[in-house]
């Protein structure tokens, strides 16, 4: 049970990071304010660093990880591009990032509850990812 829950939680963290990095990459070209761009770049780098840890653990369990749900990724892409077509502002980017981070935090907390037998190292990774998402939400508030 521990190994099963651990792998499942690692997969969800992997998919969440891939979704987050993809979303940041989609909006970075529209950013005007250097501080906002720096916040997003730092967050993306933190995601990539954490993904390295996750990939290492998944490799230990002989698992390839998980890609984001194609429907969720597609809907995110449509929402992002539709909003940016209407308003290419830092405000719009901050709004999109806040929504995405909030959804990520909600999902990660749900997965922590859903996979309680996951090992502590994996739970700590999920909690670290939650903190990264919460930090970005806080940092972009001034652009809303």
C-alpha positions in Angstrom: 0.0 0.0 0.0 2.8 2.4 0.9 4.5 1.9 -2.5 1.3 2.2 -4.4 0.2 5.4 -2.7 3.8 6.8 -3.1 3.8 6.2 -6.8 0.4 7.6 -7.3 1.2 10.8 -5.4 4.5 11.1 -7.3 2.6 10.8 -10.6 0.2 13.5 -9.6 3.0 15.8 -8.5 4.8 15.1 -11.8 1.7 15.9 -13.9 1.1 19.1 -11.8 4.6 20.3 -12.4 4.4 19.7 -16.1 1.1 21.6 -16.2 2.6 24.5 -14.2 5.7 24.8 -16.3 3.7 24.6 -19.5 1.4 27.4 -18.2 4.3 29.6 -17.2 5.9 29.1 -20.6 2.7 30.1 -22.4 2.5 33.5 -20.7 6.2 34.5 -20.3 6.3 36.0 -23.8 3.5 38.4 -22.9 5.0 39.7 -19.6 5.8 43.4 -19.6 7.0 43.9 -16.0 10.5 42.6 -15.2 9.5 41.7 -11.6 6.6 39.6 -12.8 8.8 37.9 -15.4 11.4 37.2 -12.7 8.8 35.7 -10.3 7.5 33.4 -13.1 11.0 32.4 -14.1 12.0 31.6 -10.5 8.8 29.6 -10.0 9.4 27.7 -13.2 13.0 26.9 -12.1 11.8 25.7 -8.7 9.3 23.5 -10.5 12.0 22.1 -12.8 14.3 21.4 -9.8 11.5 19.6 -7.9 10.6 17.6 -11.0 14.2 16.3 -11.0 13.7 15.0 -7.5 10.4 13.4 -8.6 11.9 11.8 -11.7 14.6 10.3 -9.5 12.1 8.8 -7.1 9.9 7.6 -10.0 13.0 5.9 -11.5 13.6 4.2 -8.2 10.1 2.7 -8.5 10.5 1.9 -12.2 7.7 4.3 -13.2 7.6 6.9 -16.0 5.5 9.4 -14.3 2.4 11.1 -15.6 1.5 13.7 -18.1 -1.2 16.3 -17.4 -4.8 15.3 -18.4 -5.1 16.3 -22.1 -8.5 17.8 -21.6 -7.4 19.9 -18.6 -4.3 21.0 -20.5 -6.4 21.9 -23.6 -8.9 23.8 -21.6 -6.1 25.7 -19.8 -4.5 26.6 -23.2 -7.9 27.8 -24.5 -8.6 29.9 -21.4 -5.1 31.4 -21.4 -5.0 32.3 -25.1 -8.6 33.6 -25.1 -7.9 35.9 -22.1 -4.6 37.1 -23.6 -6.2 37.9 -26.9 -8.7 40.1 -25.2 -6.1 41.7 -22.8 -2.3 41.1 -23.0 -1.6 42.7 -19.7 0.3 41.7 -16.6 -3.0 41.9 -14.8 -4.4 39.1 -17.0 -1.2 37.0 -16.5 -1.4 37.4 -12.8 -5.0 36.5 -12.8 -4.3 33.3 -14.9 -1.4 32.3 -12.7 -3.5 32.8 -9.5 -6.3 30.6 -10.9 -3.8 27.9 -11.9 -1.9 27.9 -8.7 -5.2 27.8 -6.7 -6.3 24.8 -8.7 -2.9 23.2 -8.2 -3.0 23.7 -4.5 -6.5 22.3 -4.2 -5.6 19.2 -6.3 -2.4 18.5 -4.4 -4.1 18.7 -1.1 -6.8 16.3 -2.4 -4.1 13.9 -3.5 -2.3 14.1 -0.1 -5.6 13.1 1.5 -6.3 10.5 -1.2 -2.9 8.8 -0.8 -2.3 8.8 3.0 0.0 5.8 2.9 2.6 7.5 0.6 6.0 7.7 2.2 7.0 10.9 4.0 9.6 11.9 1.4 6.9 12.0 -1.3 4.4 13.8 1.0 7.2 16.4 1.7 7.6 16.9 -2.1 3.9 17.5 -2.5 3.9 20.0 0.4 6.9 21.7 -1.1 5.1 22.0 -4.4 2.1 23.5 -2.6 4.4 26.1 -1.0 5.9 27.0 -4.3 2.4 27.5 -5.8 1.2 29.5 -2.8 4.3 31.7 -2.9 3.7 32.5 -6.6 0.1 33.4 -5.8 1.3 35.8 -3.1 4.0 37.3 -5.3 1.7 38.1 -8.3 -1.1 39.7 -6.1 0.3 43.1 -6.7 -0.2 42.7 -10.4 -3.9 41.9 -10.1 
